[in-house]
Amino acid sequence: MGSVKGWICVVLVGILGYLCMDSFDPESIANARVLVTGASTGIGEEIAYHYAKAGAQLVITARREQALQKVKAKCLELGAKNVSLIIADMGEPVDREQILEKAVTVLGGLDYLVLNHIGYTPFQMWEGDVSHARWLMEVNFISYVDLATAALPYLTQTKGSIIVLSSLTGKTPIPFAAPYAATKFALEGFFVALRHELTMRESPISITLCILGLIDTQSAMEKTKEKVSISAYPAKDAAFAVVSAGARRVKEMYYPWYVWPTCFFRDWFPQIRDWAILRTFNYEPQRQEQKAL
Ligand SMILES: NC(=O)c1ccc[n+]([C@@H]2O[C@H](COP(=O)([O-])OP(=O)(O)OC[C@H]3O[C@@H](n4cnc5c(N)ncnc54)[C@H](OP(=O)(O)O)[C@@H]3O)[C@@H](O)[C@H]2O)c1
């Protein structure tokens, strides 16, 4: 019996060690030609800095030029070979049309397309704003499909990669985020199907879906303040995990530690899952209504 326990421990430690192993070599992305969307702040900004430190060539996009200029200056300080900006609103199809052509022209090709931007959506109960949901779908989903489609011929030439920022909310929906969850589920459906088709066509392109838990970006912290009882993890570390997973051509990356088990056990114990979700998100008005009853 004692030896069975011993073997179980060895196997568990082996699995944990394998899961924690990160064979990422920053040298592998030195000189890489990278397009990062939504890089003016948050995780996208940190992703740009990791590529910059490795000596990559960058094109970064967002709507706010001043914020992007600051990111550009820091990227150059950190070691980026060169950095160009594209100011574009991802909710506007005309703005998006030019992004890929411009990026490929200045970079002379494309190795990594990092799809990271998200449109602002309040963290609140669904109140029936269908036009907001439609707009969010355009920014968070259709624009990703648009850019990935335009990038496919270039990435085929370079055996390149598409990196898609998704969320635990795109695996396990949570309250206060109905339209956001819908856009992230859509990303999973599209990009996993596309990955299968690329494999069937023996395409050299890899697709990495990054499934993130709560990360301490300013926007996420402001939105979730007093509504969520879980800790947020550093954007810098989340960004490193994204860049590393993309370079290793991993199909799916989970950050932080609790995201993978949550996804793995999602449908095993649905009642416990739903109980845990409702314990994690605070809805004071409802609790007060209940107390008053
Ligand atoms: N933070 C988290 O807790 C968390 C958790 C799971 C997954 N994620 C995912 O990680 C990614 C980054 O999240 P984040 O927290 O870093 O976001 P963030 O801090 O809000 O940054 C969003 C970025 O997107 C840009 N953006 C916003 N609206 C845009 C538009 N209409 N057109 C073009 N660009 C636009 C913003 O720049 P401008 O305002 O200058 O345009 C900014 O650079 C997202 O895909 C998100 O879903 C985040």
The ligand as a Tripos MOL2 file, in Angstrom:
@<TRIPOS>MOLECULE
LIG
   48    52     1     0     0
SMALL
NO_CHARGES

@<TRIPOS>ATOM
      1 N1         -7.2960   41.7510  -17.5250 N.am      1 LIG1
      2 C1         -7.8960   40.6000  -17.3010 C.2       1 LIG1
      3 O1         -8.2930   40.2810  -16.1530 O.2       1 LIG1
      4 C2         -8.1000   39.6210  -18.4210 C.ar      1 LIG1
      5 C3         -8.5830   38.3320  -18.1020 C.ar      1 LIG1
      6 C4         -8.7670   37.4160  -19.1300 C.ar      1 LIG1
      7 C5         -8.4800   37.7560  -20.4340 C.ar      1 LIG1
      8 N2         -8.0310   39.0060  -20.7220 N.ar      1 LIG1
      9 C6         -7.8060   39.3480  -22.1310 C.3       1 LIG1
     10 O2         -6.5470   39.9640  -22.2930 O.3       1 LIG1
     11 C7         -6.6190   40.9440  -23.3360 C.3       1 LIG1
     12 C8         -6.0970   42.2790  -22.8180 C.3       1 LIG1
     13 O3         -6.8710   42.6660  -21.6860 O.3       1 LIG1
     14 P1         -6.4490   43.9480  -20.8280 P.3       1 LIG1
     15 O4         -7.0350   43.7970  -19.4810 O.co2     1 LIG1
     16 O5         -4.9950   44.1860  -20.9750 O.co2     1 LIG1
     17 O6         -7.2500   45.1100  -21.6080 O.3       1 LIG1
     18 P2         -7.0850   46.6910  -21.4480 P.3       1 LIG1
     19 O7         -6.1030   47.0280  -20.4040 O.co2     1 LIG1
     20 O8         -8.4710   47.2330  -21.3510 O.co2     1 LIG1
     21 O9         -6.4660   47.1240  -22.8540 O.3       1 LIG1
     22 C9         -7.2390   47.0320  -24.0090 C.3       1 LIG1
     23 C10        -6.4190   47.4590  -25.2120 C.3       1 LIG1
     24 O10        -7.2720   47.4300  -26.3540 O.3       1 LIG1
     25 C11        -7.2960   48.7310  -26.9660 C.3       1 LIG1
     26 N3         -8.6390   49.0050  -27.4560 N.ar      1 LIG1
     27 C12        -9.7760   49.1860  -26.7450 C.ar      1 LIG1
     28 N4        -10.8080   49.4190  -27.5560 N.ar      1 LIG1
     29 C13       -10.3140   49.4160  -28.8200 C.ar      1 LIG1
     30 C14       -10.8820   49.6380  -30.0990 C.ar      1 LIG1
     31 N5        -12.1900   49.9130  -30.2700 N.pl3     1 LIG1
     32 N6        -10.0900   49.5770  -31.1830 N.ar      1 LIG1
     33 C15        -8.7550   49.3270  -31.0450 C.ar      1 LIG1
     34 N7         -8.1630   49.0930  -29.8780 N.ar      1 LIG1
     35 C16        -8.9260   49.1540  -28.7720 C.ar      1 LIG1
     36 C17        -6.8970   49.7070  -25.8640 C.3       1 LIG1
     37 O11        -6.2270   50.8400  -26.3960 O.3       1 LIG1
     38 P3         -6.9540   52.2200  -26.7930 P.3       1 LIG1
     39 O12        -7.9100   52.5520  -25.6990 O.co2     1 LIG1
     40 O13        -5.7990   53.1710  -26.8920 O.co2     1 LIG1
     41 O14        -7.6020   51.9760  -28.1090 O.co2     1 LIG1
     42 C18        -5.8880   48.8810  -25.0820 C.3       1 LIG1
     43 O15        -4.6140   48.9720  -25.6580 O.3       1 LIG1
     44 C19        -8.0800   40.9850  -23.7840 C.3       1 LIG1
     45 O16        -8.2570   40.1930  -24.9320 O.3       1 LIG1
     46 C20        -8.8160   40.3830  -22.6010 C.3       1 LIG1
     47 O17       -10.0400   39.7930  -22.9680 O.3       1 LIG1
     48 C21        -7.8340   39.9510  -19.7470 C.ar      1 LIG1
@<TRIPOS>BOND
     1     1     2 1
     2     2     3 2
     3     2     4 1
     4     4     5 ar
     5     4    48 ar
     6     5     6 ar
     7     6     7 ar
     8     7     8 ar
     9     8     9 1
    10     8    48 ar
    11     9    10 1
    12     9    46 1
    13    10    11 1
    14    11    12 1
    15    11    44 1
    16    12    13 1
    17    13    14 1
    18    14    15 2
    19    14    16 1
    20    14    17 1
    21    17    18 1
    22    18    19 2
    23    18    20 1
    24    18    21 1
    25    21    22 1
    26    22    23 1
    27    23    24 1
    28    23    42 1
    29    24    25 1
    30    25    26 1
    31    25    36 1
    32    26    27 ar
    33    26    35 ar
    34    27    28 ar
    35    28    29 ar
    36    29    30 ar
    37    29    35 ar
    38    30    31 1
    39    30    32 ar
    40    32    33 ar
    41    33    34 ar
    42    34    35 ar
    43    36    37 1
    44    36    42 1
    45    37    38 1
    46    38    39 2
    47    38    40 1
    48    38    41 1
    49    42    43 1
    50    44    45 1
    51    44    46 1
    52    46    47 1
@<TRIPOS>SUBSTRUCTURE
     1 LIG1         1 GROUP 0 **** ****
